[in-house]
Amino acid sequence: MTTAAGVLRSMAGVENPDENTYAPGVEIETLTAFDQAVAAGTLAGHRVQSVDLRDRGGALLTTDTRGAVFLGCPMEPRAEAKIRADGAFVFPPVPGLPFDPYRGLLYTPDALYEGLADGGYGATPDARAYDWFQRTRSNGDVFASMLRALHDDAVSDALDEHLAGARVVGVMGGHAMARGSEEFHGAALLGRELARSGLTVATGGGPGAMEAANLGAYAAPHSDAMLLKACELLAATPSFDPSVTDWAKAAFTVRERWPEGGSSVAVPTWFYGHEPPNAFADHIAKYFANALREDGLLARSTAGVIFLPGAAGTVQEIFDNATPNYYESRSAPTPMVLVNRAHWTEKLPAWPLLSSLAAGRAMESRIALVDTVEEAAPALARLTG
């Protein structure tokens, strides 16, 4: 029977790796980092991710590569033969894919929306990756599922590297929140306030409340008037339905008019590929597996999570976050703030259950329900202490 491990060994060209092959190694994700490692004298044990090495044949031929791993790095045949002889793993690029399964860095809006201006959304890498996912997600092919797993693991690694040392606050909420609405503007103001306080805003990366929070973080370095004007411009295209192309182009128009925006993180998924990623987060960790995306986003929101009104997905996120908080006893649970009392007590009564779960436990002092979005950031600050 063909296994994923067997496919990997075949691709890499190593039949009998020893335990030293799996020891942690220095990760190289850019050509500059590669050149620095060569200048230092060795690539032994290093992990080189998705770096085009076709112009570095001489360096590969003359540098020690024992125990190194090359993930999706194009290179000259002579150089590849040499490093294989050294005992390095070589995972070649996979042709015909609309994504790089070995990518070493997070996505950017420009990367996911490349080709938007000329060919519309359907021509972009984001849309083509979703189409590929739709074709392969249930066909049972071990190679396709392995490629998805490799990609998502690489994205998780890149996300951890990017967020190392950051104080991350998650902002969750529904995708149906329309541009031009008071709710959208309020969520954008929240994102700006959080970013200006030194927190890294992280969202699910889609439209609606998620886009608004990322937009707010993007607006943080600009004047207060900029955010109001940006919301007015976006209101002309209130939703990604019926045209993702028009919706995305409106966002890029804002970015072009006000460049040098603030940084934030988005964690969307192709599992819900009909919801396009918003263009206001400069670092995008997009996954095929929604479970990895949901758990990873909440687990990395170490400075707290704010839940704006939403539907099933937001309710799920509330209790996905509440579960580890419920069992947390040795350190302070992650603060949780629910916004809009009527929504969370009457329309979708998640708050009564959450507060009942919290009663008598450490998390009881780390949850709050507020009426308005303006109260969310102060409430989070109080819970954080």
Residue pairs with C-beta under 8 A, 6 or more apart in sequence:
2 142
3 142
4 142
4 145
4 146
4 149
7 142
7 143
7 146
8 91
8 146
9 15
9 17
11 91
11 92
12 69
12 89
12 90
12 91
13 84
13 89
13 90
14 21
14 84
14 87
14 89
17 89
20 67
21 67
21 69
21 89
23 45
23 67
25 45
25 46
25 47
25 67
25 68
25 69
26 37
26 45
26 46
26 47
27 46
27 47
27 49
27 104
27 157
27 161
28 34
28 37
28 43
28 46
28 47
28 48
28 49
28 51
28 104
29 49
29 50
29 51
29 104
29 105
29 158
30 51
30 104
30 105
31 51
31 52
31 56
34 48
34 51
34 53
34 56
34 59
35 56
35 59
37 43
37 46
38 56
38 59
38 63
41 63
41 64
42 63
42 64
43 60
43 63
43 64
43 65
43 68
44 64
44 65
44 66
44 67
44 68
45 66
45 67
45 68
46 65
46 68
46 69
47 68
47 69
47 71
48 68
48 69
48 70
48 71
48 73
49 71
49 72
49 73
49 102
49 103
49 104
49 154
50 71
50 72
50 73
50 100
50 102
50 103
50 104
51 73
51 104
52 73
52 74
53 59
53 60
53 70
53 73
53 74
53 75
53 79
54 74
54 75
54 76
56 75
56 79
57 75
57 76
57 78
57 79
60 75
60 76
60 79
60 82
60 83
61 78
61 79
61 82
64 86
65 82
65 83
65 86
65 88
66 86
66 87
66 88
67 87
67 88
68 83
68 86
68 88
68 89
69 88
69 89
69 91
70 83
70 88
70 89
70 90
70 91
71 91
71 102
71 104
71 154
72 91
72 92
72 93
72 94
72 100
72 101
72 102
72 103
73 90
73 93
74 93
80 90
83 90
84 90
91 102
93 100
93 102
94 101
94 147
97 132
97 147
98 125
98 128
98 129
98 131
98 132
99 125
99 129
99 132
99 151
100 151
101 147
101 148
101 150
101 151
101 154
102 150
102 151
102 154
103 151
103 154
103 155
103 158
104 154
104 157
104 158
105 158
106 155
106 158
106 159
106 162
106 283
106 284
106 285
107 283
107 284
107 285
107 286
108 282
108 283
108 284
109 251
109 252
109 255
109 277
109 279
109 280
109 281
109 282
109 284
111 125
112 124
112 125
112 126
112 277
112 284
112 286
113 121
113 124
113 125
113 126
113 248
113 252
113 279
114 124
114 125
115 123
115 124
115 125
116 123
116 124
116 245
116 248
116 249
116 252
117 249
120 245
121 127
121 243
121 244
121 245
121 248
121 276
122 245
126 276
126 277
126 286
127 244
129 270
130 270
130 273
133 148
133 270
133 271
133 273
133 288
134 273
136 144
136 145
136 148
137 288
148 288
148 289
149 289
151 288
152 287
152 288
152 289
152 292
155 285
155 286
155 287
156 285
156 292
156 296
158 285
159 265
159 267
159 285
159 296
159 300
160 300
162 265
162 283
163 200
163 265
163 300
166 200
167 198
167 199
167 200
167 302
167 303
168 199
168 200
168 202
168 265
168 300
168 301
168 302
168 303
169 194
169 199
169 200
169 201
169 202
169 301
169 303
169 304
169 305
169 306
169 380
170 202
170 203
170 297
170 298
170 300
170 301
170 304
170 305
170 306
171 187
171 190
171 191
171 194
171 201
171 202
171 203
171 209
171 210
171 213
171 305
171 306
171 308
172 203
172 204
172 209
172 210
172 305
172 306
172 307
172 308
172 310
172 314
172 317
172 318
173 187
173 208
173 209
173 210
173 212
173 213
173 307
173 308
173 309
173 310
173 314
174 208
174 209
174 308
174 309
174 310
174 311
174 313
174 314
175 206
175 207
175 208
175 209
175 210
175 275
175 313
176 208
176 311
177 183
177 184
177 187
177 207
177 208
177 209
177 212
177 308
177 309
178 184
178 208
178 238
178 239
179 211
179 231
179 234
179 235
179 237
179 238
179 239
179 250
180 231
180 232
180 234
180 235
180 236
180 238
181 238
183 209
183 212
183 308
183 309
183 373
184 208
184 209
184 212
184 231
185 212
185 228
185 231
186 212
186 372
186 373
186 374
187 209
187 212
187 213
187 216
187 308
187 373
188 212
188 213
188 215
188 216
188 219
188 227
188 231
189 216
189 227
189 373
189 374
190 212
190 213
190 216
190 306
190 308
190 373
190 376
190 377
191 201
191 212
191 213
191 214
191 215
191 216
191 217
191 219
191 220
191 264
192 216
192 217
192 219
192 220
192 227
193 216
193 377
194 201
194 213
194 216
194 217
194 377
195 201
195 216
195 217
195 220
195 262
195 263
195 264
196 220
197 377
197 381
199 303
200 263
200 264
200 265
201 213
201 214
201 216
201 217
201 264
201 265
202 264
202 265
202 266
202 267
202 297
202 300
202 301
203 209
203 210
203 211
203 213
203 214
203 264
203 265
203 266
203 267
203 281
204 210
204 266
204 267
204 268
204 293
204 297
204 313
204 317
205 214
205 266
205 267
205 268
205 269
205 277
205 278
205 281
205 284
205 285
205 286
206 268
206 272
206 275
206 276
206 277
206 278
207 239
207 240
207 247
207 275
207 276
207 278
209 308
209 309
209 310
210 266
210 278
211 251
211 278
211 280
213 264
214 264
214 266
214 278
214 280
214 281
215 227
215 230
215 231
215 234
215 254
215 278
215 280
216 227
217 261
217 262
217 263
217 264
217 280
217 281
218 255
218 261
218 262
218 264
218 280
218 281
218 282
219 226
219 227
219 230
219 258
219 261
219 262
220 261
220 262
221 260
221 261
221 262
222 258
222 261
226 258
230 254
230 257
230 258
233 250
233 253
233 254
233 257
234 250
234 251
234 254
236 250
237 243
237 246
237 247
237 249
237 250
239 247
240 247
240 248
240 275
240 276
244 276
247 276
248 276
248 279
251 278
251 279
251 280
252 279
254 280
255 261
255 279
255 280
261 280
261 282
263 282
263 283
264 280
264 281
264 282
264 283
265 281
265 283
265 284
265 285
266 277
266 278
266 280
266 281
266 283
266 284
266 285
266 286
267 284
267 285
267 286
267 287
267 293
267 296
267 297
268 275
268 277
268 284
268 286
268 287
268 293
269 286
269 287
269 288
269 289
269 290
269 293
270 286
270 287
270 288
271 287
271 288
271 289
271 290
271 293
272 290
277 284
277 286
285 293
285 296
287 293
287 296
294 316
294 317
294 320
295 320
298 305
298 317
298 320
298 321
299 324
301 321
301 334
302 334
303 335
303 380
303 384
304 334
304 335
304 336
304 337
304 380
304 383
304 384
305 317
305 321
305 334
305 335
305 336
305 337
306 337
306 339
306 376
306 377
306 380
307 314
307 317
307 318
307 336
307 337
307 338
307 339
307 344
308 314
308 339
308 340
308 373
309 339
309 340
309 343
309 344
310 317
311 348
315 348
315 350
318 336
318 338
318 350
318 354
319 350
319 354
321 334
321 336
322 336
322 354
322 357
322 358
322 363
324 333
324 334
325 333
325 334
325 336
325 358
325 362
325 363
325 366
326 357
326 358
326 361
326 363
328 362
328 363
329 362
332 362
332 366
333 362
333 363
333 366
334 366
335 366
335 367
335 368
335 380
335 383
335 384
336 354
336 363
336 366
336 367
336 368
336 383
337 367
337 368
337 369
337 370
337 376
337 379
337 380
337 383
338 344
338 350
338 351
338 354
338 367
338 368
338 369
338 370
339 370
339 372
339 373
339 375
339 376
340 371
340 372
340 373
341 351
341 369
341 370
341 371
344 350
344 351
344 369
345 351
345 352
345 369
351 369
354 367
355 364
355 367
355 369
357 363
358 364
358 366
358 367
365 383
366 383
367 383
368 379
368 380
368 382
368 383
370 376
370 379
